[in-house]
Amino acid sequence: MKNNLIVISILFTTVFYAQNPFETNPAKAEFITSDIPSFWKAFDQIGANKDPFRDYIDSGSKGLKDFIPFRIESPKHLLKVVKKRLEDYESIRENSYQVEPQTKLIRDFYQKLKNLYDAAVFPPTYFVIGAFNSGGTSSNNGLIIGVEMQSNIENVPYIVAHELIHFNQNYSNENPTLLEQSIKEGSADFIGELISGKHINETAFNYGNKNEKQLCTEFVKIMNGTNYHGWLYGSKGKLKGRPNDLGYWMGYKICESYFNKSNNQKDAIRDILNINEFGEFIKSSGYLDKYQSNKTINK
């Protein structure tokens, strides 16, 4: 993703959301923006109030409360970050109020997913302002978007599309390998692009497409391990100029290959969202066949 921290916590997210009674009708999906004006009310009390963000958090939405661990942390920590980055926060104030108009386009994307995947669910989406360390994630209560990370508010619908796919994934692997986690992220980019028309990982994708052979050769040697360094979540590789999060690109390419080989698009989407055996899935995709030996195939 362009915002490299956008899914920093996806690794720790529970994947059985579809078991909960979330909305199945895109037209009825909820978008909660109440935390945005609440943040700016607290922001304007800095200097006059020793603990300005206490009420922001205490009276916040379920999404805001879910955004506290590992992100906002506490009112005190948020105040510290805000004071350090006052100009950065001020620069997004006007944009933050433009989230609401984006929800119409988001709802259109939701309908496109429903057209492709009958079992899709559409949880509430919470738009919050945090501590400049996470652009988006999911919790048991829905999708959470860190608005302060969005320098271009028009990208928000595409970020939501990516997170929505994560919410609809049904993967049971508790300690995912590099291959599994790359497919998890890449499938969110791939299906997110199908429903929205674009993905949000342009830098990694441009690099990946230009260096496909080299990256595939490297990937098959390490894909069954659990070391994500150089591939996922902001860890840069050893090569100078190599971008973050190339695992997203790799997972995308595998899913794209599987999708293109399928005779039925709906069946392909269902399969991608409900992978039980990743080794079998990668074989069926055929994407890495010429780079693999029998030893590198995850059984």
N, C-alpha and C positions, 0 to 999 in steps of 0.2 A: 504494500500500500504506500501511497504517497506519504501519509503520516505513519511513520514506521512504528509508532507505539500504539497504533490504533487497536490492536488485538493482543496486547501484551499478556492479557490474562485468559485468553481463549483456552489455553492449555489446561486451565483449572476449572473449566466450565462444565457443569453436568450436561449430559447429552440426551436426557430422556424427557425433554419438555413436552413432546407431543402427547405424553400420557396425561398431562394436566388439561383442565377444561378451558382452553383458550379459544378465542374466536375463530371460526372457520369461514366467516363471510368477510371478504376484504372491505366491503362497504361499511362494516361495523367496527373495524379496527380503531383502537384509541391512540391518540397522540397527546401526550401530556407535556405542556410547556410552562406550567406554573412556576417551576423552579428558576426560570430565567429572570423574570422581574423581581423575584424574591432575592436572588443573588445581588442584583444591582441596588436594591434597597439597602442590603447589608454593606455593599461596597461603598456607598455614599456616607456611611456612618463611621468609616475608618477615621480615627483621630478623635472622634467625639465619643466613641464607645470602645472600651477596652477589649470586648469580646464580640465584635460585630457579626460574626458568622455563626454564632451559637443558635440564634433563632432560625437562620437559613437552614441549618441542618436539622434542628429539632422539629421544625414544622414542615420539613421537606417531604417530597413524594417517596413512595416505596423505591423507585428507581434511584433517587438521590441517596437514600440510606444504603442501598446495595452498592453504591459507588464509593462508599467510605473506606472499606478495607483495601489496603495497598494503593489507594489513589488519593482521595481527600484526606484520609487518616483521622483528622480531628479539626475542630474550628481553629485551634491554635496553629496547626500546621498550614491550613489554608490561608490564614492571615499572613503568615510568614512568606508564603509563596506570592501572594497578591502584592505585598509591599515590595518584594524583590522585582516583580514584573508588572508594575503599575501601568507602564506604557503599553505593554502587550495586551493587558486586559482592556484598557481604554480603546485600543484599536479595534476590538471585536464587539464593542457595546452595540453599535448601530446594527451590525450584521446579525447579532444574536436575536434581534427582534424580527428578523426576516425568516425565521424557521417555519412559522405557521403557514406562510404561503407555499412552502415546499411540500406540505403534506398531501396536496392534491396529486402531485406527480408520484409521490411515494405510494399512494393508494392505487394508482394505475399500475405500478410495478407489482403490487400485491395481487392484483387481478390477473396479471400475466402469469404469475407463479401458480395461481389457482387453476388456470387453464392448462398448465403443464403437469400439475401434480395435485390430484384430487384430495389427497390427505393433508394438504398444507394447512398450517395454523398461523394465526396472525396475532401475536401477543401485543400488549400495550408497548408503545415506544416512548421512553422518557428522555427528554432533552434537558440536560443539566449543565452546570458550569462547575468545573473542577479545578485541579491543581496543575494543569498543563502536563499531564503524564499519561493520559489515555483518551483516545478519540472515540472509542466504542467498545462495547462488550455486551454480554448477556448475563442475566441472572434468572432465578426461578420466577421472578415477577415480570420479566419481559426484556426488551432491548433497551440499552442505555447509551446515549450518544453524548460525548463530551464536547459541547458546542465551542468551548474556547480553543479547541484544536483545529477548528475549521476556518482557515483564513479565507476560503472561498465558500460561502454558504451554499452556493449552487451545487457543490459536491455532496452535500448532506444526503440527498435521496439515494445516491449510489453507495454511500457508506451504509445506510440503512438496509439497502438491498443485500449487501454482503452479510451483514449481521443476521438478517432474516433467514438466510440460507443456513447459517450456523444453527439457528434455533430449530430448524426443521431437520437437521441431521440426526440420524439414529445410529450412532457408532458406540459399541460397548467396550472398546479398548481403553483400559484404565492407565496403561503406561505405554503410550503410542511410540512407535519407532519413527525415525525421520521420514520414512516412506508414508506411514499412516498419517502423521501430522501434516505432511506436505499435501497429501490428497485432501485432508480435511480443509485446509486453508485454500488450496487451489480449486476445489469444487465450489467453495463459496464465491470465489472470483468468477469461475466459469458459469455457474447457473445465475449468479448475480448479473453477469453481463447479458445472458440470454433474456432476462426479464427487464433489464434497464437500458441495454444498448452500449454499456461501457463498463470497464472495471476500473479500479482505483490504485493500480500497482504499476503504473506506466514505466517508471524508471527500471524496475527489475525485469519487466517484460521486454523492453527494448534490448537490454543487455543479454537476457536469456536467448532471445531469437537470433542474436548476432553470434552467440557463443554456444550454440546448442550441442554440438558434438563434444566439446571439451567438458561441458557441465554434465551431460548424460554419462560420459565415461567416468567422471569423478563420483557422481551420485550413486551409481549401482554398486560401488565398492563399499559404501558406508550407509546405505539406505536402511539396512536392517538393524542398525544401532540406534541408540537414543540420544546421541550427541547432535544437537541442532546447530552447533556453531558454524557460522558461515552460510547458513541456509534460512534460518527462521528467527524472528523476534529481535531484529536490530543487531544481531551479531555479524560483524563484517568478516569476510574471508581474508585470506592471506594476500591475495593479489591486489595490487594497487588499482584503485578505480572500480573495484567490484562493489555493486550496490547491496543493500540489505535485502533480506527476505526473498531470495531466489527460490526457496521452497514453494512459495505461492505460484510462481511461474511453472515449476516442475509439476506440481499437482494439477494445475490448469491443463497443461499439455497432455497429461495422462488421461484426465477426464474428457478432454476434447476428442482425443483419439477413440476412447470408448464410445462416446456419443456418436461420432461420425461413422463408426462401424455398425451401429445398431440399426435395425430395420424399423424401429418404432421409437420416436422421441420420448413419448411419455414413459415407456418402459425403461429407457435409458436414464431418465431423470430419477425415477423411482429407485433404480439400482444404485445410482450414485449417492443418493441420500440415505441408503440403507445397506451399506457394505458390511458384510460379515467376515469375509475372508479377503484381506487386502492382497495377498499373494495371488489368488485366483483372479481378482479384479485387474491387477496389472498385467497378468497374462492375457486376459480377454481384451485389454486395451491395445496390446501389441506395441505400445509406444517405445518401450525400452528393449525390445527383443534383440536387436542387433548389438546391443551393448552388454547383454547379460550372458552369463554361463549358468548352468544348472545350480551352481553353488550360490549364486547371488539372489536366487528367487526365494522370497520369503514364504516358507511353508507354514 
